[in-house]
Amino acid sequence: MNIYHIKILFFILNISIIFSCKANNKFSDKAGLSDKSNYAIVIYETNNDNLHVYNTIFTDDLNNRSIMNLSNSDTLKFQVNDINYLASIRFNNDYEFVIPLRPNDTVLIKNISRKIDILSLNKTGDERQIEIDLYVENIMNRDNNRSKLDEITNSLNKAIKSKDEVGIQKYSNAYYVFRKNFADQFFADKPIGADVANQYKNNFLQLYELNSKTRLYKSILQAFPNDKKKQESYWVDILNFTNQINDPNLIKELQSLVRIKYGTNNTSTEKFNKIISDFSGKIRDALINSFFEEINNPDTLRNLLKLYSDKEFSNPLIIAGVNEKLNSIIVADSNKSIVLRDGERYILEELIHEKTNQDKILLINCWASWCMPCIAELKELIPELQKEINSDIEIIYLSIDTDLQSWNNAENKLGLNNSKDSYIVANKDIPYLISHQVEQVPTNFIYDKKGKLIKKIVGSVTIENIRAIINNVD
């Protein structure tokens, strides 16, 4: 039975991860981090010689993830700046926990067993052990009640199928009620003050409350796909809850919701504006940071970064991260011929390899919207080449335009706007144009079925010219 799959969410603005040497567990300090009283320490041990590798995940307030592998007797040390931060740890994909770490905690995990000892260095050791037991026993309670949870799921599915909105509400909330009943029972006989117990309980339950609201919203989408007004009312309920809690611990759940609400492939200004209007505080920061991570087009990044930088709530850490990403893209792209289509970036050399690797001849037509001979040529070529698409010819229409709107307008007039073979250069100095000395357009290149360039034609061509060349290719 899958009892424990360790998952501890660690949220921290300024995280510093430091590993020890395997042999002697000595710490290697980084500059400025010599005060060990500010560290929490996690130690992993086994009582045999079998090697166990642990996957440890740390996530900061912006949902940036750092993943580390630990082996036997490795010691992980990190700086903790706030008592509300959590950490995420996974053991061999077999165990699950949700365990918060506090400043000065030392966590000793032995033999990958159920036993977790919190050797707290502060004065609330007993209370801290109770908090840890809450998260550990929660997983055990879940696994011991699988059949009950399955019944809730089946009842929810029936309510969705019958479009029973009251039933959908009831059974979506039942998941939260299940966790709340466990928490109430857990604290009933614990030697801990009511205020502390309520604080621990509220921190524990808020993610499950959002999870139930998420199930409810998704279920409403399934049951009432055309009722936008009804869907929006449940969405507003989620927004009110998350913005009130304002805890980055909720981010992972929210990310899936945002993809459903705003679209999985949407990296537009519209999505950006919806996020900043719907969310606030740390939740907004983490979602905006995640939004920027999905964008790889440097022009789009720059435009959205400018919009974001002008906002009074802009986070300097996000701005710095996007600038770093832009710099890395520029460095990575310096030797590649980047071309664009539908806002996505492609490497021309890879496209050429991909198309000629299908045992087909490839024609690359270099053109521009402002080039009248190009337009005239394409008006003749496109209808004829469309007839050849399913034969042994592949085509790339490569615009050297520097203005996207002009290119789009020309595409529309030529009927290329829906073509998967139409691209525009990311900039006029891509290596392909330079190395192949494209100094004027139209220019056409023909590659054989092995990817070898066999013909460069400068100036206008006819379909008869192209067919004559292709017919002589082995």
Secondary structure by P-SEA (a helix, b strand, c coil): cccccbbbbbbbcbbbbbbcccccccccccccccccccbbbbbbbbcccbbbbbbbbbbccccbbbbbbbcccbbbbbbbccccbbbbbbccccccccccccccbbbbbccccccccccccccaaaaaaaaaaaaaaaaaaaaacaaaaaaaaaaaaaaaaaccaaaaaaaaaaaaaaaaaaaaaaaccccccaaaaaaaaaaacaaaaaaaaaaaaaaaaaacccaaaaaaaaaaaaaaaaaaaccccaaaaaaaaaaaacccccccaaaaaaaaaacccaaaaaaaaaaaaacccaaaaaaaaaaaaacccccaaaaaaaaaaaaaaaaaaccccccccccccccaaaaaaaaaaccbbbbbbbbccccaaaaaaaaacaaaaaaaccccbbbbbccccccaaaaaaaaaaacccccccbbbbcccccaaaaaaccccccbbbbbcccccccccccccccaaaaaaaaaacc
